[in-house]
Amino acid sequence: MKNLLTTIPQRGDLRHWADVEKILQACDSEDDFWTFSCRHYPRESGPGQACFMIHSGFIRGYFTVLEFTDTDVLRHGADQQNAEVISGKKVVLAVWRSIPPIAHTGFQGWRYTELQP
């Protein structure tokens, strides 16, 4: 099985790394998780693998992949007041771990990576 790499878009509440880092640090259990949408599930990855995250030109850390799902989830903004329903295929991630930043250009979607935790 392979690890994944994806980019956190720099828009809305996710523009600044300091704000994003607070949100990611709160994703510390299966009840407090992060998701990203995808057109196709990664066939060569799965639960238990790492998903490294890029923000503002650097790989900042990684999550553990919990599952792939098409179940609707609620996504809250930084204010935690207004939630929107996210439908479609998603990769569910939890337990954020920071790493020393590694320069890397962001991209849309996900890719496999040789990076290891």
C-alpha positions as MATLAB code, in Angstrom:
seq = 'MKNLLTTIPQRGDLRHWADVEKILQACDSEDDFWTFSCRHYPRESGPGQACFMIHSGFIRGYFTVLEFTDTDVLRHGADQQNAEVISGKKVVLAVWRSIPPIAHTGFQGWRYTELQP';
ca = [
       0.000    0.000    0.000;
       1.153    3.525   -0.803;
       0.941    6.810    1.084;
      -0.912    9.800   -0.349;
      -0.129   13.468   -0.907;
      -2.732   16.218   -1.350;
      -3.021   20.003   -1.106;
      -5.136   22.091    1.257;
      -6.590   24.881   -0.908;
      -5.694   28.397    0.240;
      -9.134   29.955    0.155;
     -11.718   31.173    2.646;
     -10.865   30.129    6.204;
      -7.876   28.159    4.895;
      -5.770   31.038    3.514;
      -3.270   31.342    6.359;
      -1.206   28.475    7.729;
      -1.638   29.569   11.377;
      -5.438   29.244   11.031;
      -5.225   25.936    9.185;
      -2.802   24.502   11.736;
      -5.304   25.127   14.558;
      -7.992   23.258   12.640;
      -5.664   20.349   11.809;
      -4.469   19.996   15.402;
      -8.101   19.561   16.461;
      -8.384   16.536   14.127;
      -7.017   14.185   16.745;
      -9.569   11.353   16.761;
     -11.998    9.482   14.553;
     -14.723   11.830   15.819;
     -12.786   14.953   14.786;
     -11.609   14.231   11.268;
     -10.593   15.938    8.018;
     -11.844   14.898    4.582;
     -10.962   15.628    1.010;
     -13.151   14.941   -1.981;
     -11.969   12.872   -4.918;
     -13.272   11.720   -8.269;
     -11.795    8.231   -7.817;
     -10.604    6.441   -4.692;
      -6.863    5.700   -4.535;
      -6.647    2.007   -5.464;
      -3.122    1.528   -4.156;
      -3.786    3.058   -0.749;
      -6.223    2.492    2.079;
      -6.970    2.637    5.802;
      -3.857    2.912    7.946;
      -1.739    4.623    5.283;
      -0.424    8.192    5.683;
      -1.725   11.192    3.762;
       0.762   14.078    3.645;
      -0.673   17.584    3.338;
       0.702   20.576    1.400;
      -0.162   24.152    2.346;
       1.418   27.381    1.051;
       4.253   25.612   -0.756;
       5.275   23.172    1.979;
       4.384   19.678    3.127;
       3.363   20.457    6.718;
       2.463   17.063    8.184;
       0.320   14.011    7.673;
      -2.868   12.250    8.707;
      -3.740    8.584    8.954;
      -6.290    7.423    6.354;
      -9.374    6.110    8.180;
     -11.580    5.114    5.270;
     -12.947    5.908    1.844;
     -16.643    6.812    1.886;
     -19.454    8.309   -0.146;
     -21.512    9.089    2.968;
     -22.458   12.766    3.318;
     -20.436   14.659    5.927;
     -20.848   18.113    7.468;
     -17.932   20.490    6.918;
     -17.708   23.381    9.383;
     -15.883   26.634    8.800;
     -13.448   28.148   11.269;
     -16.380   29.782   13.115;
     -17.838   26.293   13.777;
     -21.311   27.795   13.247;
     -22.236   27.237    9.613;
     -21.860   23.731    8.239;
     -22.281   22.618    4.646;
     -23.064   19.096    3.471;
     -20.299   17.547    1.374;
     -21.488   14.714   -0.875;
     -19.647   12.336   -3.168;
     -16.489   10.291   -2.752;
     -14.238   11.329    0.129;
     -11.086   10.191    1.880;
     -11.522   10.460    5.666;
      -8.356   11.362    7.626;
      -7.597   11.719   11.349;
      -4.795   12.133   13.903;
      -2.753   15.068   12.561;
       1.034   14.924   13.004;
       3.228   17.934   12.170;
       6.617   17.511   10.494;
       9.372   20.012    9.670;
       8.215   21.796    6.472;
       9.385   20.321    3.154;
       9.151   22.567    0.074;
       6.637   21.183   -2.436;
       4.365   22.755   -5.044;
       0.662   22.263   -4.474;
      -1.693   20.647   -6.995;
      -5.321   19.611   -7.414;
      -6.403   16.122   -6.440;
      -4.152   13.532   -4.807;
      -0.992   11.626   -5.722;
       0.903    8.667   -4.390;
       4.123    9.489   -2.562;
       7.223    7.676   -1.361;
       7.304    9.871    1.771;
       7.190    7.929    5.030;
       6.117    9.089    8.504;
];
